[in-house]
Each structure stands twice: as C-alpha cells, then as structure tokens.
Amino acid sequence: MPARSGAGCPHEAPGPVSALRVRRWAGRRGALPVAVITIAIVAYLILRHRNLGREVVASFASLAPAALVGALALVVVQVLCQGSRFWVLLRGDTGLNRLLVLHAFSVGEVFNALMPVRVGDAVKVMMLRRAHSSADSGLSRIVGALLADKVVDIATLVLLSVMALAIAGYGRLSADRVAPDLRWLAVGVAAVVGLVVAIPFVVGRGLVAGRFASAWRFADGVRVGFAALREPRRTLHSAMFGIAGRLAEASVIHVLAAALGVSVSAAAIVLAIAVLNLGIAVPLSIANLGAYEAALSFGLTVWGVPVVSAIAIAIAHHLIELVGIGSTAGLVTVVRRWRARRTEQPLDRGPGG
C-alpha cells in the first residue's frame, strides 16, 4: 500500500500543519450552527424592519456594473500586493519565486475567506513546504516568515490608522455615538487577549509529551524565518507592499461609496477598515457572515455614512472581496500552469529568486 506524501518523514514537524490537522480544522461542525444563527438573525432584522431591508436592497441594486468591475479589479491588486508582502519576507531564506508564493498565498486566502478557523494559513505553509529544497528546516522557516508577515500586516494597519486619526481628528468620534458599542468591542478584545494568553499553555501541554528536541528544532527554524524583520530593507519593502494592499482595499470602499453617491473621506475609510479587522479578528462563522457586515457598517456609520448606505457598502464589499480573492487564485493558477508548460517544470517547484 503506497504511503501518503510526507508520511514517515523523519524531519516532519509534529502536527500543527499536517494534512490530517487541516482536514480536522476544515471539518469542524461548530462553525455551521454559528453561520446559520447569524444568517437567521440578519434575516429576522430585515423582516422586522422591512423598510430598512427594502432600502438596503434597493441601494445595493443601484450599484453600477462599472463600479463593481472596478472594485473587483482593485481587490485583485490588493491580494497581489499582500502576497508580494509575504514573498519579500520569504524569499531570502527559501529561494521560492514570487509566482509560486502568490499562488500559495491566494489559494490560502480563499480558505481563510470561507472557513472560520484560518485553515488557509496551514494551506499556504503546506503548499510552500512541498516546493522548499530543505526537508529539515523548510517548514519552520515558512511558518516563521508567515508570522513575520502577520506582524507587518498589523503594523501597517496600525500606522495607517494613526495617520488617519491624525488627519480626521479625535473630535469626530463623539462619545454619544461610540459609547453604547464600546462594551461589545471590549468583549471582542478580551476574547482575543484570552486566546493569546491561552496559546502558551496549549503549546506547553504539547511539549510535555516528550517532544522537546523536535519542538526546539522547529522553534529555531521559526526564529530564522521570523528574523527577516531584522533586515530593514526587506521589512520596509514588505511594508510598502502591505500599505499598497491596504490602500487598494480602501479604494474598493471609496468606489462603492461613490457609486452610491456617498461622500466619505479616505481617513474615515481607513479607520472603518481597522474596525472591520477588529470585528473579524476571531472568526465565528463561515466566511465571517454577519460579523463582517456589522463591523464594517458600524465603522462607516461612526463617520457619518447613512445606515442604509453603510450596510449596502458592507455587503457589496464582502461579496466583492470573496469573488476577488477567488478570481486572483484562479488567475495565478492559470498563469502558473501556462508557465509550467512553457518551461516544462513541475508546479510544486519553481526557480529560486
């Protein structure tokens, strides 16, 4: 009976990104009830406030096809910039080419967009691991670069948010608008902090099971991959791609708002994106249905966007993001297959650089 790929490899790191673990994550059934409940709540609110529902539907239907196509193209640019951000941090230690990294990144983002437990990050690591030349350290270095990419992503969002606050001014955030919803934001932050605090204990339980040596080797490889942040040029290069990706995302919202005749400043859009990322930091439903729309619409209404327009923009933005991420993954896959046929190279390995 043929062995499965990677089975029995003496250098394979324990469990966190194994195919079996990915299947377990993808197969969790707890996300489905949450998604159903979320959709039911949204449907109830629309039926309970039928005028609001009709207005949102009418506003959404009024979006011009040209605006939707333009927004979709911007999402493709956004994903390519985010993938390039990851590639800059990864290329020095692994020699993986940009097209291969973009392919793995975009496919992983499809899983992240649709699944509630960040399965896509494991998919990225597994796809890149197959193309890495070193069986001993490739896995851990890719994980380290992925962690470094998360740090750059968060740092660029924080930087843009601080700049947006400086431009817009704190006075626009009136207490009577924000205070009633701060407690729900506090609950979300507390949940994230709780998860972060719990992670070391979970890891500690795994270390007790006699895996000190393998865990140490894995941690050392992660450190090497994460060390890309010590190189100012690579970090700055990656941050530039990250900022470009965020600006492309903000441009999507601007295009949708302009199509609805809504005037909203660039600073307000950036802050709305920050609220969106906080709202979906802990995925609770499939494709973040409900939470995504609620977070983005709340972030827009804080800055004066009418409720109906904010909800329509949030729904359109979520839908276009999903379609755009899938389109990018399909586009990069086609380009890779075309190049593989021309160069007669296997898809799971590309030339270094």
C-alpha positions in Angstrom: 0.0 0.0 0.0 1.6 3.3 -1.0 2.5 5.7 1.7 0.9 9.1 1.8 3.1 12.0 0.8 5.1 13.2 3.8 4.3 10.2 5.9 7.1 8.7 7.9 9.5 11.6 7.1 12.0 11.8 10.0 12.2 15.6 9.7 8.5 16.2 9.6 7.5 18.6 12.4 4.7 17.5 14.8 1.2 18.1 13.8 0.4 21.9 13.5 0.2 22.0 9.7 -0.2 18.3 8.8 -2.8 17.3 6.2 -4.8 15.5 8.9 -4.9 18.6 11.0 -6.1 20.7 8.1 -8.9 18.2 7.4 -9.9 18.3 11.1 -10.0 22.1 11.0 -11.9 22.2 7.8 -14.3 19.6 9.1 -15.3 21.3 12.3 -19.0 21.3 12.5 -19.3 24.0 15.2 -19.0 26.8 12.6 -22.1 25.8 10.7 -24.6 26.4 13.5 -22.9 29.8 14.2 -23.3 30.7 10.5 -26.9 29.6 10.4 -27.7 31.5 13.6 -26.0 34.6 12.2 -27.9 34.4 8.9 -31.2 33.9 10.9 -30.5 37.0 13.0 -29.8 39.1 9.9 -33.0 37.7 8.2 -35.0 38.5 11.3 -33.8 42.0 11.5 -34.6 42.6 7.8 -38.0 41.2 8.2 -38.6 43.0 11.4 -37.6 46.3 9.8 -38.8 45.8 6.3 -38.4 49.4 5.2 -34.7 49.2 6.1 -34.4 45.9 4.3 -36.0 47.2 1.2 -33.9 50.3 1.2 -30.7 48.3 1.6 -31.7 46.0 -1.2 -32.6 49.0 -3.4 -29.3 50.7 -2.6 -27.3 47.6 -3.3 -29.1 47.1 -6.6 -28.3 50.6 -7.7 -24.6 49.9 -7.8 -23.4 50.4 -11.4 -21.8 47.4 -13.1 -18.7 49.5 -13.9 -18.2 50.3 -10.2 -18.4 46.6 -9.3 -15.9 45.7 -12.0 -13.6 48.4 -10.9 -13.9 47.3 -7.3 -13.2 43.7 -8.3 -10.0 44.7 -10.1 -8.9 46.6 -7.0 -9.4 43.5 -4.9 -7.1 41.6 -7.3 -4.5 44.3 -6.9 -5.0 44.1 -3.1 -4.4 40.3 -2.9 -1.4 40.5 -5.2 0.2 43.2 -3.0 -0.5 41.2 0.1 1.1 38.1 -1.5 4.1 40.1 -2.5 4.4 41.4 1.0 4.7 37.8 2.2 7.1 36.9 -0.7 9.6 39.6 0.3 9.9 38.2 3.8 10.1 34.6 2.5 12.4 34.8 -0.5 15.8 35.3 1.3 15.7 32.1 3.3 13.8 29.8 0.9 14.6 30.9 -2.6 10.9 30.4 -3.6 9.9 32.5 -6.6 7.2 35.2 -6.5 4.6 33.4 -8.7 4.8 30.3 -6.5 4.3 32.3 -3.3 1.5 34.3 -4.9 -0.2 31.0 -5.8 0.1 29.6 -2.3 -0.9 32.8 -0.7 -4.0 33.4 -2.9 -5.2 29.8 -2.5 -4.7 30.1 1.2 -6.7 33.3 1.3 -9.6 31.5 -0.4 -9.7 29.1 2.5 -9.3 31.9 5.1 -12.2 33.8 3.5 -14.5 30.8 3.5 -13.5 28.9 6.6 -13.9 30.1 10.2 -10.6 28.8 11.7 -7.8 30.2 9.5 -7.3 27.0 7.7 -5.8 29.0 4.8 -2.6 29.7 6.8 -2.0 26.0 7.1 -2.7 25.6 3.4 -0.1 28.2 2.5 2.5 26.5 4.6 1.8 23.1 3.1 1.9 24.3 -0.5 5.2 26.1 0.0 6.7 23.3 2.0 6.4 20.9 -0.9 8.4 23.4 -3.0 11.1 24.0 -0.4 14.5 22.4 -1.1 15.3 21.7 2.6 13.2 19.0 4.3 14.8 19.8 7.6 14.1 23.5 8.1 11.7 24.5 5.3 8.5 24.0 7.3 9.6 26.0 10.3 11.2 28.8 8.3 8.0 29.2 6.2 6.0 29.4 9.5 8.4 32.0 10.8 8.0 34.1 7.6 4.2 33.8 7.9 4.3 35.1 11.4 6.6 37.9 10.3 4.1 38.7 7.6 1.3 38.9 10.2 3.4 41.4 12.2 4.0 43.6 9.1 0.3 43.5 8.2 -0.8 44.6 11.7 1.9 47.2 11.9 1.0 48.8 8.6 -2.7 48.9 9.6 -1.9 50.5 12.9 0.4 53.0 11.1 -2.3 53.9 8.6 -4.9 54.1 11.4 -2.8 56.5 13.5 -2.2 58.7 10.4 -6.0 58.6 9.6 -6.8 59.6 13.2 -4.3 62.5 13.0 -5.9 63.7 9.8 -9.6 63.2 10.8 -9.2 64.4 14.4 -10.4 62.8 17.6 -13.3 65.2 17.9 -15.3 63.4 15.2 -15.5 60.4 17.5 -18.3 61.7 19.7 -18.9 59.8 22.9 -22.7 59.5 22.4 -22.1 57.7 19.1 -19.4 55.3 20.2 -20.0 54.6 23.9 -23.0 52.2 23.5 -21.0 49.9 21.3 -17.7 50.1 23.2 -18.7 47.3 25.6 -19.1 44.9 22.6 -15.7 46.0 21.3 -14.3 45.4 24.7 -15.7 41.8 24.8 -14.1 41.1 21.4 -10.7 42.5 22.6 -11.0 40.4 25.8 -11.6 37.3 23.7 -8.6 37.9 21.6 -6.4 38.6 24.6 -7.7 35.4 26.2 -6.7 33.3 23.2 -3.3 34.9 23.1 -2.8 34.1 26.8 -4.0 30.6 26.4 -1.7 29.7 23.5 1.5 29.2 25.6 -0.4 26.8 27.9 -1.6 24.8 24.9 1.9 24.7 23.5 3.2 23.7 26.9 1.0 20.7 27.1 2.4 19.5 23.7 5.9 20.0 25.0 5.3 17.8 28.0 4.6 14.8 25.7 8.4 14.2 25.2 8.8 16.4 22.1 11.5 18.8 23.5 14.0 18.1 20.8 11.7 18.3 17.8 9.9 21.3 19.2 13.2 23.1 19.7 14.4 22.4 16.2 11.0 23.7 14.9 11.2 26.8 17.1 14.7 27.5 15.8 13.6 27.4 12.2 10.7 29.7 13.1 13.2 32.1 14.6 15.2 32.1 11.4 12.1 32.8 9.3 10.9 35.5 11.6 14.4 37.1 11.6 13.6 38.6 8.3 12.2 41.5 10.3 15.7 42.3 11.5 16.7 43.4 7.9 15.5 47.0 7.4 15.4 46.8 3.6 13.3 43.7 3.5 11.0 44.9 6.2 10.5 48.3 4.5 10.0 46.6 1.1 7.4 44.3 2.7 5.7 47.2 4.5 5.4 49.1 1.2 3.5 46.2 -0.3 1.4 46.0 2.8 0.5 49.7 2.6 -0.3 49.4 -1.1 -2.6 46.5 -0.3 -4.5 48.4 2.4 -4.8 51.4 0.1 -6.3 49.2 -2.6 -8.8 47.8 -0.1 -9.7 51.4 1.0 -10.1 52.3 -2.7 -12.7 49.5 -3.1 -14.8 51.1 -0.4 -14.3 54.5 -1.9 -15.5 53.2 -5.3 -18.6 51.6 -3.8 -19.4 54.7 -1.7 -19.0 57.0 -4.8 -21.3 54.7 -6.8 -24.0 55.2 -4.1 -23.4 59.0 -4.0 -21.9 58.9 -0.5 -19.1 61.2 0.3 -16.6 59.7 2.8 -13.0 60.7 3.5 -10.0 58.5 3.0 -9.2 58.7 6.7 -12.7 57.5 7.6 -12.4 54.6 5.3 -9.0 53.5 6.8 -10.5 53.7 10.3 -13.5 51.7 9.1 -11.1 49.0 7.8 -9.4 49.0 11.2 -12.8 48.4 12.9 -13.5 45.7 10.4 -10.3 43.8 11.2 -11.1 44.0 14.9 -14.6 42.7 14.3 -13.4 39.6 12.4 -10.2 39.0 14.4 -11.8 35.9 15.9 -13.7 34.2 13.1 -17.1 32.9 14.4 -19.0 31.9 11.2 -18.3 30.7 7.7 -16.9 33.5 5.6 -17.5 35.8 8.6 -21.1 36.2 7.5 -22.8 38.8 9.6 -19.8 39.8 11.7 -18.1 41.3 8.6 -21.1 43.4 7.5 -21.8 44.5 11.1 -18.2 45.6 11.8 -17.7 47.5 8.5 -21.1 49.2 8.5 -20.6 50.3 12.1 -17.1 51.7 11.2 -18.7 53.7 8.4 -21.7 55.0 10.3 -19.4 56.3 13.1 -18.1 58.8 10.4 -21.5 59.9 9.2 -22.3 57.4 6.5 -26.1 56.8 6.4 -27.0 53.4 7.9 -28.7 52.1 4.7 -25.7 53.1 2.5 -23.2 51.7 5.1 -24.9 48.3 5.1 -25.1 48.2 1.3 -21.4 49.1 1.1 -20.5 46.4 3.6 -22.5 43.7 1.8 -21.0 44.7 -1.6 -17.5 44.9 -0.2 -17.7 41.4 1.4 -19.1 39.9 -1.7 -16.5 41.5 -4.0 -13.7 40.5 -1.6 -14.8 36.9 -1.8 -15.1 36.9 -5.6 -11.9 38.9 -6.0 -9.8 36.5 -3.8 -11.2 33.5 -5.7 -10.5 35.3 -9.0 -7.0 36.1 -8.0 -6.3 32.4 -7.0 -7.7 31.2 -10.3 -5.8 33.8 -12.3 -2.4 32.9 -10.6 -3.2 29.2 -11.1 -3.7 29.6 -14.8 -0.5 31.7 -15.2 1.5 29.1 -13.3 0.2 26.3 -15.4 0.9 28.3 -18.6 4.5 29.0 -17.4 5.0 25.4 -16.3 4.0 24.2 -19.8 6.5 26.6 -21.4 9.4 25.8 -19.1 8.4 22.1 -18.5 8.8 22.5 -14.7 6.6 20.8 -12.1 4.0 23.1 -10.5 5.2 22.4 -7.0 8.7 23.8 -7.6 9.9 27.0 -9.3 13.3 28.6 -9.9 14.8 30.4 -7.0 14.7 34.2 -6.7 
